[in-house]
Amino acid sequence: MTEPQDSKSLSQARYSRFADGYVTSETHARGADLDRLLAIVAPQPHWRALDVATGGGHTALKFAPAVAHVIASDLTPRMLEKARRFIVEQKGIGNVSFEPADAEDLPFEDDRFDLVTCRIAPHHFPDAQRFVQECARVLKPGGLLMLQDQVLPPEPAAARFVDAFERLRDPSHNRAYNDDEWMAMFKRAGISVEHSEHYLKRHDFLDWARRQGNDEARIAQLVKMMNDAPPKARAWMDPQDWGGENATFLNRHILIRGRVG
C-alpha cells in the first residue's frame, strides 16, 4: 500500500505536470454541476469561504461573486499559481486569495469560515475522514461543508473495478467512497447531512484519458479493462461507442451539503 506522504507527492508531481489541462478542461470549468453546487448552498454576501483542493480554481471562481471572500487552497503550488492567473489575471476577480494547504492538515484557525467547498478532489486524499474533520474544525458553528466527488456503487466488486479503472488512468487516485461511507464520515466529524444527491457526468473517454498524459498503450489497456468489466460495474459506468473515437462513459458524483453543530 502506498504511504500517505508518497500519495501526496505523487499528486503534486502529476498535477504540476498537467495543471494547464485542468484550468482549461470543459468538464471542470463549465460543468452544470457548478450551478447546482451554488443552488444547493445558497451562499450569503457576508460569508467567508474556503475552497479546498481548488485545482484550476473553478469552484472558487463560481462562488466568489456570491460571498465576501474566498481562499482558494491547494497542495500543489504550480496548480495554485495557475488558478491565481486564471481567476485574477484572466477573470479580474478581486476577492479571492490563494494559500497552499494540505486538505488533511489545514493551516487555518478554528471557527474561521462560513463555508468550505471541495469539488472532485477527495478521491486523491490518503485520509478522507481526516479531511472532513479538518473542514469541521475550521467551520464556524452552523457553517456549511459542500462536497462533490466521485461516488462508488454499493456492490463491492463493482466498486473495486471503478476505483481500479480510475487508478489506471491516474495513479494518484487513492480511492472513492459510496454513499454510506460518506454519510458515516460526516457523522463522525459532527457534521449533519442536510442534503445529498447524485450528479451524472458523461466523459469523452479520450479527452479524459489524455488529460493525465496517457499514451496509446495505456488507453488500449483502459479500453480492454472496460470490455472485461463485471456487469454491475459496466452498468454503473454505461460506456457508449466504446473503443471508438467518440467513446464516452458515465462518471457518477455525490453532492453533499452538511452543517456543523
N, C-alpha and C positions, 0 to 999 in steps of 0.2 A: 504494500500500500504506500502511496506517495505521502511523504511527510507534509504537514501544513505549510511550512515555510517554502518547501520545494514547489508546492502547488501555487503559491503566491508568486514566486519568482518566475514560474512558467507563464502565468497570466500576464505579469509585467512584460516579459520578453515578447510574447505573442501580440499583445495589444499595443506595445510600442511599434512593432513592425507593421501592424495592419490598421493603425489609428485612422489614417485618411479614409479608408473604406467605410469605417463606422460613422464618420461625420457625414459622408455623402450618401450612405445607404438609404434607399427609399423606404425600406422596411422600418428602419429606426427613426427616420426623420419625419415621415408623413403618414405613419400608421394611424388609422382611425382610433386605435386604442388610446392614443394621447388625448383625444377629445373625450373618450369615455372616462379616463382617469380624472380629468378635470371635472366632469359632471358628477362623478361619484364623490369627490372630495368637497366640492363647492367651497373653495378657499375664500378667506376674508382678506380685505385690503390691508389690515394691520398685522397680518401674520408674518412670522419669521420662519423660513423653511430651509431644510437641508435635503439635498439630493445626493444619495449615497451611490457610489459607483456610477458616476454620471456618464461615462463613456463619451459619446460625441456631444453631449450636453443637451439633447433634445427635450428631455423632461424638464430640466431647469429652465430652458427657454420657454416651454409651454406654460409653466406656472408663474414665471416672472411678472407678466403684466397683471396678474391677479392677486399678488401679495406685496408686502413691503420690501422684502429682501429674500434672496435665495443664496445659500452657499452651495456651490457645486463641488463635490469632492470625488476623488478617485485615487486608487492605489498607484496608478501608472502616470508618472509626471508628464510624459510625452502626450498621452491621451488628454490629460487635463489642459495642457497648453493648446492642443488642437481645439478643444472645446472652448477655451477662452477666446481664441482668434475667431471662431465661428460665431459665438454669441456677442462678443463686444465689438470686434472689428467689422465683421460682415453684417451682423444684425443690428448693431448700435444699441444694445440693451445695457443700461447703466446700473441696474440694481441686482446684479449677480456678481458674487466674488468667488474665488477659486482657491481651494485648500486641499493639499494632499492628505489622504486619510485611508487607514485600513478599516474596512467595514466591521471587523471584529474587535477593534480597539479604537473607537472614535475619539479624536483629540478635542472634544468639546465638553464643557461643563454640564452637570446635571440640570434638568428642567429648563433647557435653553430654547427649544423650538416648539412652535405650534404644529408643525407638520414635518414629517420625514417621508420622502419618497424614495423608492428603489425599483427600477424598471429593467427587467430582463438581465439580471446580474447574479442573483443569489446562487444559481447553479454552479458558479465558479468558486463559491466560498467554501473553505475546508470545514467550517463550523457554522452552519446557518442558524443554529439555536443561539449561539453567542452573538451573532449579528442582530437577531431580533431583540435579545436582551439589551444590547447596546442602544438600539433605537428607543426602547422603553426608557432607558436611563436618561437620554438627552432630551426626551419629550417632556413638556410641561404636563402637569396633571390635566387630563381632558384632551391632551394633544392626540393627533392622528398619525398613524402609520399607514401609508398607501403603498402596497407592494404588488408588483406584477412579475411573474416568472413562468418559465415552462412548468407544466404540470404533468405528472405521470399517470398512467392508467392504474386502477386499483389492483389488477391482476399481476402477481409478482413476475411471471416470466415475460409478459408484455412490457412491464416497467423496466426490467433489466435490458431488454432489447433496445428500447427507446434511448435509455442512457448510453448504451454501448454505441449506438449509431451516432449520437451527438459527440461522443468522445473520439470516435474515429475521425470525424471531421475536424474537431478541435480538442486536442489533448488537455487543454486547460479546463475543460468541462469537468467539474468534480462529480456532482450528482444533482438531479432534480428530485422533487418530492410529490407525493399525491395529496389530495385534499385533506385527508385525515391527519397526515403528518404536519401539514402547515397549521391546521387548527390547534393541534397539540402544542406546537412551538409557540404560537401566540398565547395560549392559555398559560403555559409555564412562565412566560415573561410578564404576566399580569396585564395582557392586552386583550380587551374584549372585542371579538369579531362582530362588527355591525353589518357587514355586507361582504358577500363573496359571489363570484360568477366566473364562468369560463369565457375566454375570448379565443376565437379561432383565427389563425393567420395561415394563409396559403403561401408557401415559399416557392419561388422559382429555384429549383434544385441547383442548377449550375451556378447561378449567382451566389446562392447560399454557400456552396462548397468552395468556390473560388475566392470568396471574401476572406477565407482563412488560409489562402495560399496553397490549396490542394492541387497537386498535379493530376495529369490524366490517369496515372496508375491508381492514385488514391480515390479519384472519382469513380473509376471502374470497380474498386472494392466496395464503395458505398452503394453503387447500383446493384452489385451482386448480393450484398448484405440484405438489401430491401427485397430482392427477389426471393431470398430464402427466409424471410421474416415469418415468425409464428402468426397464425391467422388473426389473433386478437391484437397483436402489435400492428399488423398491416391495416386492420380495420381502424385502429386509432389514428394512424398516420395518413391513411387514404391516398396512396400515391396515384397520380394520374399521368398518362403518357410516359410511363416510366421507361428510362433508357434512351429517350429521345431528347432533342434539343429543347423541347418545351415541357420537360418533366417538372412536376410540382408535387408537393406533399403538404399535409396539414401539420402545423406546429401549434399545439394547444397550450394556452396560458391560463393561469389563475390570477384573478384580480381580487385582492383582499383589502378592505378598509377596517382597521382596528383602532380602538381608543384606549388610552392609558387611564387607569383609575375608574 
